[in-house]
Amino acid sequence: MLHLLQIDLKKLTSYRTFWVICGLYFITLAFATASGMEFLKWLARTFEDFGQEINIDRIPLYHFPDVWLNLIWFSGWFKIVLAIMVVISVTNEYSYRTLRQNIIDGMSRSEFVLSKILTNVLLSLMSVVMIFVIGLVTGLIYSPSQAYGNIFQDVEFFIAYFLEIFFFLSYTLMMGVLIQRAGLCIIIVLLSQMIELIITVNINEDVPWLVNYFPMKSLWNLIECPYPRYAFQEIKDYLDPLNVAVVAAWTGVFNFITFRKLKKSDI
Amino acid sequence: METVLSISNLTKHFGKIKAVNNLNLEVKAGQVFGMLGPNGSGKTTTLGMLMGVVNPTAGNFKWFGQEPTHEIRKKIGAVLEHPIFYPYLSGQKNLELNAMIKQCDPANIPQVLDLVELTERKDDKYKTYSLGMKQRLAIASALLNQPTVLILDEPTNGLDPMGIAEIRELIKKIAAQGKTIILASHLLDEVQKVCTHFAILKRGVLVHTGPVDEVGRGSETVEVTAEVENLNDILLKFAGTSTINREDGTFQVSLREGFKSKDLNKFLFENGVIASHLVTKKKSLEKQFIEILAGA
């Protein structure tokens, strides 16, 4: 297993585009998530009545345990950057025909897919670690209470965050293997939320229960936007096992399709 | 001799096109086996199936008497169609990656780079290499795991005459080490020069297989010139003459079975004719190839 991961990393780590995209991802992610308070201050300066209505210092954006869900929900937006990296990594194997040569050289088709999936796992884990560290640091800076009970409350959302990233990278890998062309694949991945929305809007009246099982919708259900709680609204601050199961099932389906497609096709 | 590869009833259809049809073939250890055929005759498709990148429609094949798996592929060095590497990696790094895939010792890398004379350029990116260098790197990569079987598909495609000669020398060098080589080509001259056995495919069907030595056997053709007016009549009188063709001022005499060129020479001399030019022509693979294809 580790051997397969090493093979894929060997391909990527000498590839400049990989460093550029990963660098952009982790740097923007770090700065964007860490500068929430600065953003609120900027809002208060720019819009005069903003600061009067709410005292921004009393918005517990980075207080334990709010910080976890706040950061995790917000970080989810950046996964598209990693997804583009995955598209490039897999479509390159087709356009350079190196997939074919890898098989000729003695990789099995499943091993090839597994090496790509393991890289997805690694990228997802790195995102989790990154957000955990940023959350911990910002929480320790801004949070008034640093009791253990508070700090480690809600950390189960990291399971959901890992699933979210891994789900999306699995989806992208599948699209890469099915479409095989980088440009087209990136466009379709970017539009998939929109396409799903068009479908769900049209069937919402007939089968409303089905909508929650659509892939992108299941992702939104897994981690709901936490910010309305600062406008005194109820939010879902727990993990629903059904949501986790639906997202995990989709992830399994995507990876299974990737395996099947590669097993069956002539390359 | 040990059988390295046995193919039975191997078939591949792409839609309506029968790329390979019921192919049966055996390759024994130590052979340099040439696969001949016009473009589109199914050579590359066959090799693709043997190397696991094309799924056969029907039939099967065995490597070393075993069912094919990816583990067996690691012991076979193969270059199909054209060299394929990661363009942004250096030659050295590409080989390191292949060593990881083949799970062999990366300590072999300097040795194979030396063999194909690429040591100087090993740290340059693959995309900066010339076509000949790319071909040589591909051969280096195929040799990385010290395979007992080497598959080369059109290894001299697109090379200049120097490059062709280099690759040919390399193949002979490798064959001399006792390795089995399967060589697909449509350059007949190339196959005749390096191969011990050959097979001919036409539209996916095997039409001939046998040793290259046998090509020259059978009736001889002798090319004769002499400074006499009625050479044609004299040659017709010779008992061993089968047919006579006149080409570019020389006479091409096909001899009957059992007659040799020295018999003709003796006959001419006894008839008071001294030949100024007399050459025994071996039948070339090219001639035989065209005959077989025409007959099939």
HADDOCK unambig.tbl for C-alpha pairs under 7 A between the chains (distance, minus, plus):
assign (segid A and resid 7 and name CA) (segid B and resid 97 and name CA) 6.69 0.50 0.50
assign (segid A and resid 7 and name CA) (segid B and resid 100 and name CA) 6.64 0.50 0.50
assign (segid A and resid 10 and name CA) (segid B and resid 97 and name CA) 6.82 0.50 0.50
assign (segid A and resid 14 and name CA) (segid B and resid 89 and name CA) 6.65 0.50 0.50
assign (segid A and resid 15 and name CA) (segid B and resid 88 and name CA) 6.59 0.50 0.50
assign (segid A and resid 96 and name CA) (segid B and resid 86 and name CA) 6.90 0.50 0.50
assign (segid A and resid 97 and name CA) (segid B and resid 84 and name CA) 6.62 0.50 0.50
assign (segid A and resid 98 and name CA) (segid B and resid 84 and name CA) 6.07 0.50 0.50
assign (segid A and resid 98 and name CA) (segid B and resid 85 and name CA) 6.22 0.50 0.50
assign (segid A and resid 98 and name CA) (segid B and resid 86 and name CA) 6.90 0.50 0.50
assign (segid A and resid 100 and name CA) (segid B and resid 53 and name CA) 6.35 0.50 0.50
assign (segid A and resid 101 and name CA) (segid B and resid 84 and name CA) 6.41 0.50 0.50
assign (segid A and resid 103 and name CA) (segid B and resid 52 and name CA) 6.86 0.50 0.50
assign (segid A and resid 103 and name CA) (segid B and resid 53 and name CA) 6.56 0.50 0.50
assign (segid A and resid 104 and name CA) (segid B and resid 51 and name CA) 5.35 0.50 0.50
assign (segid A and resid 104 and name CA) (segid B and resid 52 and name CA) 6.60 0.50 0.50
assign (segid A and resid 104 and name CA) (segid B and resid 53 and name CA) 6.83 0.50 0.50
assign (segid A and resid 104 and name CA) (segid B and resid 73 and name CA) 6.67 0.50 0.50
assign (segid A and resid 104 and name CA) (segid B and resid 78 and name CA) 6.91 0.50 0.50
assign (segid A and resid 105 and name CA) (segid B and resid 73 and name CA) 6.39 0.50 0.50
assign (segid A and resid 105 and name CA) (segid B and resid 74 and name CA) 5.80 0.50 0.50
assign (segid A and resid 105 and name CA) (segid B and resid 101 and name CA) 6.76 0.50 0.50
assign (segid A and resid 105 and name CA) (segid B and resid 102 and name CA) 6.26 0.50 0.50
assign (segid A and resid 106 and name CA) (segid B and resid 70 and name CA) 4.86 0.50 0.50
assign (segid A and resid 106 and name CA) (segid B and resid 71 and name CA) 6.16 0.50 0.50
assign (segid A and resid 106 and name CA) (segid B and resid 73 and name CA) 4.76 0.50 0.50
assign (segid A and resid 106 and name CA) (segid B and resid 74 and name CA) 4.44 0.50 0.50
assign (segid A and resid 106 and name CA) (segid B and resid 101 and name CA) 6.57 0.50 0.50
assign (segid A and resid 106 and name CA) (segid B and resid 102 and name CA) 5.90 0.50 0.50
assign (segid A and resid 107 and name CA) (segid B and resid 70 and name CA) 5.92 0.50 0.50
assign (segid A and resid 107 and name CA) (segid B and resid 101 and name CA) 6.27 0.50 0.50
assign (segid A and resid 108 and name CA) (segid B and resid 70 and name CA) 5.31 0.50 0.50
assign (segid A and resid 266 and name CA) (segid B and resid 53 and name CA) 5.80 0.50 0.50
assign (segid A and resid 266 and name CA) (segid B and resid 54 and name CA) 4.58 0.50 0.50
assign (segid A and resid 266 and name CA) (segid B and resid 55 and name CA) 6.03 0.50 0.50
assign (segid A and resid 267 and name CA) (segid B and resid 53 and name CA) 5.34 0.50 0.50
assign (segid A and resid 267 and name CA) (segid B and resid 54 and name CA) 6.34 0.50 0.50
